[in-house]
Amino acid sequence: MRNSTIALALATLGLTAVAATLLDATLRRHAEASDLRDRADLVRRYGLTDLCLFTEARYTRHLSQTDLHAPFQDHPVSLDHFPSGSLVGPPPGWRDHD
């Protein structure tokens, strides 16, 4: 068997696996759409807060309820201690100031 045949077979197998993953994700999304609607209704009904994305720093737990000075509590130009602070950008309103 030639090396090119093996490479083509592996590439075909990989593309088939990717296609199967995409198909599975699409089928699961359609199957769980009613569950998502039910959860959205619960959030609306009970007024639940935002999702907690990061647990390490108090200013990254709930981004809509953050203290704007918390990342700089040690010094105004100090570096952030936690990696999640570098993953979350500044609020959109801060970029509009000239």
Residue pairs with C-beta under 8 A, 6 or more apart in sequence:
42 48
49 62
49 64
49 65
50 62
50 63
50 64
50 65
52 61
52 62
53 60
53 61
53 63
53 84
53 88
54 60
54 61
54 82
54 84
54 87
54 88
55 61
56 82
56 83
56 84
57 70
57 71
57 81
57 82
57 84
57 85
58 67
58 70
59 66
59 67
59 70
59 71
59 85
60 66
60 82
60 84
60 85
60 88
63 88
71 80
71 85
72 78
80 86
